[in-house]
Amino acid sequence: MSAFFGGGDLDGTGPGRSRPRRAFWAGFGLLYLVPLARTVAGYSGPRLVWGALALVVFIGLYMATPLSMESWTKPVGNRTWVLLGTFAVVSTALPFVFGAEWIGSPIYLATTCAMTLPMRWVPWGVAAAALISLAQCALVDGARDALPVLAVTALSLGMFMFAFRHARTLVQQLREARGEVARLAAADERLRIARDLHDLLGNSLSLIVLKSELARRVAERDPARTITEINDIESVARESLADVRAAISGYRRRDLTGELDGARAVLAAAEIGTTVRTSGTPLPGAVDGLFGWAVREGVTNVVRHSRAAHVHITVTCADGAALLEVADDGCAGTDAAGPFDPGNGLTGLTERVAAANGTLEAGPVPGGGFRLAVRVPLAPGAGRAPVGSPS
């Protein structure tokens, strides 16, 4: 049924691509009009002309009404209201004009109401379509026997479409929320770096400026004082450069424990379940920092791209090597028709792993999901204090 009604407008591709997809899938609903088309073909004279025209108008309104909406998540526009009202009038009048063969038209009206009306109005629109079906079956000659079947069909299909639309809307809102979480996390990190660098450099640069001004003022009358001030400037500049390098190094090599804690917080904010299992830790400093970087990259990709419900992070030591695995049950990397593109983040991580004589594997796994695995050799005796900490 989702294919029948074109659920593709919330798949993240935008209205430019979703409308043709919705039109394609909604066209399958026209198969149920084949018997009616054969009936109309059996008309003769003016009845044939008017019947064919009515069928074309009915089909056009059925297709145009939901396609007039840019997205299910956006407000209903005036054009959609006009089309829906016209379709309601046509669906109500056709059985009275042409007879019992047209008695199923309110079923299409019920599903169209579910696709186009504001969410809080959909149950009322579907109920109204079911009542129209009841009235038609009661008043049109030869249609009374179909009264319970058609009314229940209109009501059930309309409410099914309402539930499907509600689910798709929630999916879209979740995707937007995950993207916002990733954006806010990146913004917070930039603000933190900017704040810390300001704290590091503010006093140092102010001191350099003051000593430079002092050296300029005493340059002619006290050369010895000038040399002293210049030496102080050089010393402060070197200290500031060392502080900046230390700060940048700290950001680029956060320890694994800190990154795992951060991963739990980010995934929890994105409403993604997390299981973390570690054994054979603590790791050597270089491997610990590398794994911290890998966890950050893996979790960032999960939040931004995977649409996952759960993530497993495993750290183990075996056979003289440390292994980190980040696996999710999402769909990142499975939508594109071409080969998997690792992107800049994974490319940079691959270079760091290669520098540590390790190996990296990343890509979709059979059955769905994505797996990032980093394996780094350990020095003899490293990582032999097993401390299991599943969470």
C-alpha positions as CSV (number, residue, x, y, z in Angstrom):
1,M,0.0,0.0,0.0
2,S,2.9,2.4,0.6
3,A,4.0,1.9,-3.0
4,F,0.4,2.4,-4.1
5,F,0.2,5.8,-2.5
6,G,3.7,6.9,-3.1
7,G,5.5,7.2,0.2
8,G,8.7,8.5,-1.5
9,D,8.2,12.1,-0.8
10,L,9.8,11.8,2.6
11,D,12.9,9.9,1.6
12,G,15.1,12.9,1.7
13,T,15.4,13.3,-2.1
14,G,13.3,16.5,-2.2
15,P,10.1,17.4,-4.0
16,G,11.8,17.6,-7.4
17,R,12.4,13.8,-7.3
18,S,9.6,12.7,-5.0
19,R,6.7,14.0,-7.2
20,P,7.6,11.8,-10.2
21,R,8.0,8.8,-7.9
22,R,4.6,9.5,-6.2
23,A,3.0,9.8,-9.6
24,F,4.5,6.5,-10.8
25,W,3.4,4.5,-7.7
26,A,0.0,6.3,-7.4
27,G,-0.7,5.2,-11.0
28,F,-1.0,1.6,-9.8
29,G,-4.3,2.7,-8.1
30,L,-5.7,3.3,-11.5
31,L,-5.7,-0.5,-12.2
32,Y,-8.9,-0.7,-10.1
33,L,-10.6,1.6,-12.6
34,V,-10.1,-0.8,-15.5
35,P,-13.5,-2.4,-15.1
36,L,-15.1,1.0,-14.9
37,A,-13.3,2.0,-18.1
38,R,-14.7,-1.1,-19.8
39,T,-18.2,-0.2,-18.7
40,V,-17.8,3.4,-20.0
41,A,-16.5,2.0,-23.3
42,G,-19.9,0.2,-23.6
43,Y,-21.8,3.4,-23.5
44,S,-23.2,4.9,-26.7
45,G,-24.0,8.3,-28.0
46,P,-23.7,11.4,-25.7
47,R,-23.5,9.1,-22.7
48,L,-20.2,7.7,-24.0
49,V,-18.7,11.1,-24.5
50,W,-19.8,12.4,-21.1
51,G,-18.8,9.2,-19.4
52,A,-15.3,9.2,-20.9
53,L,-14.9,12.9,-20.0
54,A,-16.0,12.2,-16.4
55,L,-13.5,9.4,-16.2
56,V,-10.6,11.5,-17.4
57,V,-11.5,14.3,-15.0
58,F,-11.8,11.8,-12.1
59,I,-8.4,10.3,-12.9
60,G,-6.8,13.8,-13.3
61,L,-8.1,15.0,-10.0
62,Y,-7.0,11.8,-8.2
63,M,-3.5,12.2,-9.5
64,A,-3.2,16.0,-9.3
65,T,-4.5,16.5,-5.7
66,P,-1.7,14.7,-3.7
67,L,0.9,15.7,-6.2
68,S,0.1,19.4,-5.7
69,M,1.6,19.1,-2.2
70,E,5.4,19.8,-2.0
71,S,5.7,17.5,1.0
72,W,3.5,15.8,3.6
73,T,5.3,17.8,6.3
74,K,4.5,21.3,4.9
75,P,1.2,23.2,5.2
76,V,-1.6,22.5,2.6
77,G,-1.6,25.2,-0.1
78,N,-4.6,26.9,-1.7
79,R,-4.2,24.9,-4.9
80,T,-4.4,21.6,-3.0
81,W,-7.6,22.8,-1.2
82,V,-9.2,23.7,-4.5
83,L,-8.3,20.4,-6.1
84,L,-9.5,18.4,-3.1
85,G,-12.8,20.2,-3.0
86,T,-13.4,19.7,-6.7
87,F,-12.4,16.0,-6.3
88,A,-14.9,15.6,-3.4
89,V,-17.7,17.1,-5.5
90,V,-16.9,14.9,-8.5
91,S,-16.6,11.7,-6.4
92,T,-20.0,12.4,-4.8
93,A,-21.9,13.3,-8.0
94,L,-20.6,10.7,-10.5
95,P,-22.7,7.7,-9.1
96,F,-25.8,9.8,-9.2
97,V,-25.2,10.9,-12.7
98,F,-24.0,7.6,-14.3
99,G,-25.3,4.9,-12.1
100,A,-24.1,2.2,-9.7
101,E,-21.0,1.4,-11.8
102,W,-19.3,4.5,-10.3
103,I,-20.2,3.6,-6.7
104,G,-16.6,3.1,-5.6
105,S,-15.4,6.6,-6.1
106,P,-15.5,7.6,-2.4
107,I,-12.8,5.0,-1.7
108,Y,-10.4,7.2,-3.8
109,L,-11.7,10.2,-2.0
110,A,-10.9,8.7,1.4
111,T,-7.3,7.9,0.5
112,T,-6.8,11.3,-1.1
113,C,-8.1,13.0,2.1
114,A,-5.6,10.9,4.1
115,M,-2.8,12.1,1.8
116,T,-3.6,15.8,1.7
117,L,-5.6,17.1,4.7
118,P,-3.8,18.4,7.8
119,M,-3.1,15.5,10.1
120,R,-5.7,16.5,12.7
121,W,-8.4,16.7,10.1
122,V,-7.7,13.4,8.3
123,P,-10.0,11.2,10.5
124,W,-12.8,13.6,9.9
125,G,-12.2,13.6,6.1
126,V,-12.0,9.8,5.9
127,A,-15.2,9.5,8.0
128,A,-16.9,12.0,5.6
129,A,-15.9,9.9,2.6
130,A,-17.3,6.8,4.2
131,L,-20.6,8.6,4.9
132,I,-20.7,9.7,1.3
133,S,-20.3,6.0,0.3
134,L,-23.1,5.1,2.6
135,A,-25.4,7.7,1.1
136,Q,-24.6,6.7,-2.4
137,C,-25.3,3.0,-1.8
138,A,-28.6,3.9,-0.1
139,L,-29.8,6.3,-2.8
140,V,-28.4,5.0,-6.1
141,D,-30.4,2.3,-7.7
142,G,-28.8,-1.2,-7.7
143,A,-26.1,-0.2,-5.2
144,R,-27.7,-1.0,-1.9
145,D,-26.2,-4.5,-1.7
146,A,-22.7,-3.0,-1.7
147,L,-23.4,-0.6,1.2
148,P,-21.5,-2.3,4.0
149,V,-18.5,-3.4,1.9
150,L,-17.8,-0.1,0.2
151,A,-18.3,2.0,3.4
152,V,-15.9,-0.3,5.4
153,T,-13.4,-0.3,2.5
154,A,-13.4,3.5,2.3
155,L,-13.0,3.8,6.0
156,S,-10.3,1.2,6.4
157,L,-8.1,2.2,3.4
158,G,-8.4,5.8,4.4
159,M,-7.3,5.1,8.0
160,F,-4.5,2.8,6.8
161,M,-3.2,5.6,4.6
162,F,-3.4,8.0,7.6
163,A,-1.3,5.6,9.7
164,F,1.2,5.2,6.9
165,R,1.5,9.0,6.4
166,H,1.9,9.5,10.2
167,A,4.7,6.9,10.3
168,R,6.5,8.5,7.3
169,T,6.2,11.9,8.9
170,L,7.8,10.7,12.1
171,V,10.6,9.1,10.1
172,Q,11.3,12.5,8.4
173,Q,11.3,14.3,11.7
174,L,13.7,11.8,13.2
175,R,16.1,12.3,10.3
176,E,15.9,16.0,10.7
177,A,16.5,15.7,14.4
178,R,19.6,13.5,13.8
179,G,21.0,16.0,11.4
180,E,20.4,18.7,13.8
181,V,22.2,16.8,16.6
182,A,25.2,16.3,14.4
183,R,25.2,20.0,13.4
184,L,24.9,21.2,17.0
185,A,27.7,18.8,18.0
186,A,30.0,20.2,15.4
187,A,29.0,23.8,16.3
188,D,29.7,23.1,20.0
189,E,33.1,21.7,19.1
190,R,34.0,24.7,17.0
191,L,32.9,27.0,19.9
192,R,35.0,25.1,22.4
193,I,38.1,25.2,20.2
194,A,37.6,28.9,19.6
195,R,37.1,29.6,23.3
196,D,40.2,27.7,24.4
197,L,42.4,29.2,21.7
198,H,41.2,32.6,22.7
199,D,42.1,31.9,26.3
200,L,45.5,30.6,25.2
201,L,46.4,33.4,22.8
202,G,44.6,36.4,24.3
203,N,47.1,37.2,27.1
204,S,50.1,36.2,25.1
205,L,49.3,38.4,22.1
206,S,48.4,41.3,24.3
207,L,51.8,40.9,26.0
208,I,53.6,40.7,22.7
209,V,51.9,43.9,21.5
210,L,52.8,45.8,24.7
211,K,56.4,44.7,24.6
212,S,56.7,45.5,20.9
213,E,55.4,49.1,21.7
214,L,57.9,49.4,24.5
215,A,60.8,48.2,22.4
216,R,59.9,50.7,19.7
217,R,59.8,53.6,22.3
218,V,63.2,52.7,23.9
219,A,65.0,51.6,20.7
220,E,66.9,54.8,20.3
221,R,67.8,55.8,23.9
222,D,68.3,52.3,25.4
223,P,69.4,49.6,22.9
224,A,70.1,47.1,25.7
225,R,66.5,47.4,27.0
226,T,65.3,47.0,23.4
227,I,67.2,43.7,23.0
228,T,65.8,42.5,26.3
229,E,62.2,43.3,25.2
230,I,62.8,41.6,21.9
231,N,64.1,38.5,23.6
232,D,61.0,38.5,25.8
233,I,58.8,38.8,22.7
234,E,60.5,35.8,21.2
235,S,60.1,33.8,24.4
236,V,56.4,34.6,24.7
237,A,55.8,33.8,21.0
238,R,57.5,30.4,21.4
239,E,55.5,29.6,24.5
240,S,52.3,30.6,22.7
241,L,53.2,28.4,19.7
242,A,53.9,25.5,22.0
243,D,50.6,26.0,23.8
244,V,48.6,26.1,20.5
245,R,50.4,22.9,19.3
246,A,49.6,21.2,22.6
247,A,46.0,22.2,22.4
248,I,45.5,21.1,18.8
249,S,47.3,17.8,19.6
250,G,44.9,17.3,22.5
251,Y,41.9,17.8,20.2
252,R,43.2,15.4,17.6
253,R,44.1,12.7,20.1
254,R,41.5,12.4,22.8
255,D,41.8,9.2,24.7
256,L,39.5,6.2,23.9
257,T,37.7,6.4,27.2
258,G,36.7,10.0,26.6
259,E,35.6,9.3,23.1
260,L,33.5,6.3,24.2
261,D,31.8,8.5,26.8
262,G,31.2,11.1,24.2
263,A,29.9,8.5,21.8
264,R,27.3,7.3,24.3
265,A,26.1,10.9,24.9
266,V,25.8,11.7,21.2
267,L,24.1,8.5,20.3
268,A,21.7,8.8,23.2
269,A,20.8,12.3,22.1
270,A,20.1,10.9,18.6
271,E,17.9,8.2,20.2
272,I,20.2,5.4,19.0
273,G,20.9,2.5,21.3
274,T,24.5,1.8,22.2
275,T,26.3,-1.3,23.4
276,V,30.0,-0.9,24.3
277,R,32.3,-3.9,25.2
278,T,36.0,-3.6,25.9
279,S,38.6,-6.2,26.9
280,G,42.4,-6.2,27.0
281,T,42.5,-2.5,28.0
282,P,44.3,-0.2,28.7
283,L,46.0,0.2,25.4
284,P,49.3,1.8,24.5
285,G,49.0,5.6,24.2
286,A,49.4,5.8,20.4
287,V,46.8,3.0,19.8
288,D,44.5,4.5,22.4
289,G,44.5,7.8,20.7
290,L,44.0,6.2,17.3
291,F,41.1,4.2,18.5
292,G,39.6,7.3,20.0
293,W,39.8,9.0,16.6
294,A,38.2,6.0,14.9
295,V,35.3,5.9,17.4
296,R,34.7,9.6,16.8
297,E,34.6,9.1,13.0
298,G,32.5,6.0,13.2
299,V,29.9,7.5,15.5
300,T,29.8,10.7,13.4
301,N,29.0,8.7,10.3
302,V,26.3,6.7,12.2
303,V,24.5,9.9,13.4
304,R,24.7,11.6,10.1
305,H,24.1,8.9,7.6
306,S,23.1,5.5,8.9
307,R,19.4,5.9,10.1
308,A,20.4,3.1,12.6
309,A,18.5,2.0,15.7
310,H,21.4,0.4,17.5
311,V,25.2,0.6,17.4
312,H,27.7,-2.0,18.8
313,I,31.2,-0.7,19.7
314,T,33.7,-3.5,20.6
315,V,37.4,-3.1,21.6
316,T,39.4,-6.4,22.0
317,C,43.0,-7.5,22.1
318,A,44.0,-10.8,20.6
319,D,46.8,-12.5,18.7
320,G,49.2,-9.5,19.3
321,A,46.8,-6.9,17.9
322,A,44.1,-4.5,19.1
323,L,40.8,-4.5,17.2
324,L,38.1,-1.8,17.3
325,E,34.7,-2.5,15.6
326,V,31.8,0.0,15.2
327,A,28.8,-1.7,13.7
328,D,25.2,-0.4,13.2
329,D,22.0,-1.8,11.8
330,G,21.3,1.2,9.6
331,C,21.3,1.6,5.8
332,A,24.3,3.9,5.1
333,G,26.1,3.1,1.9
334,T,23.3,0.8,0.6
335,D,21.2,3.4,-1.3
336,A,23.6,4.3,-4.0
337,A,23.8,2.2,-7.1
338,G,27.6,2.7,-7.5
339,P,30.5,1.5,-5.4
340,F,30.9,2.6,-1.8
341,D,32.5,6.0,-1.4
342,P,34.5,6.2,1.9
343,G,34.5,10.0,2.0
344,N,37.1,12.4,3.4
345,G,36.8,11.3,7.0
346,L,37.4,7.6,6.4
347,T,40.1,8.4,3.9
348,G,42.0,10.4,6.6
349,L,41.4,7.7,9.2
350,T,42.8,5.1,6.8
351,E,46.0,7.1,6.4
352,R,46.4,7.3,10.2
353,V,45.8,3.6,10.6
354,A,48.3,2.8,7.9
355,A,50.9,5.0,9.6
356,A,50.4,2.7,12.7
357,N,51.0,-0.4,10.5
358,G,47.3,-1.3,10.9
359,T,44.4,-2.1,8.6
360,L,41.0,-0.6,8.2
361,E,37.8,-2.1,6.8
362,A,34.7,-0.1,6.2
363,G,31.5,-0.8,4.2
364,P,28.0,-2.1,4.2
365,V,27.5,-5.7,5.5
366,P,25.1,-8.3,4.1
367,G,21.7,-8.1,5.5
368,G,21.9,-4.4,6.3
369,G,24.1,-2.2,8.4
370,F,27.5,-0.7,8.2
371,R,30.8,-1.9,9.8
372,L,34.0,0.0,10.6
373,A,36.9,-2.2,11.8
374,V,40.4,-1.1,12.8
375,R,43.1,-3.5,13.6
376,V,46.5,-2.3,14.9
377,P,49.4,-4.6,15.9
378,L,50.6,-4.3,19.5
379,A,54.1,-4.4,21.0
380,P,54.8,-7.7,22.9
381,G,53.2,-7.5,26.4
382,A,50.8,-4.6,25.5
383,G,47.1,-4.8,26.2
384,R,47.3,-7.9,28.5
385,A,45.3,-6.6,31.4
386,P,41.8,-7.7,30.5
387,V,39.1,-5.5,32.0
388,G,35.7,-6.3,30.5
389,S,33.2,-3.5,30.7
390,P,30.1,-4.2,28.7
391,S,27.4,-1.5,28.8
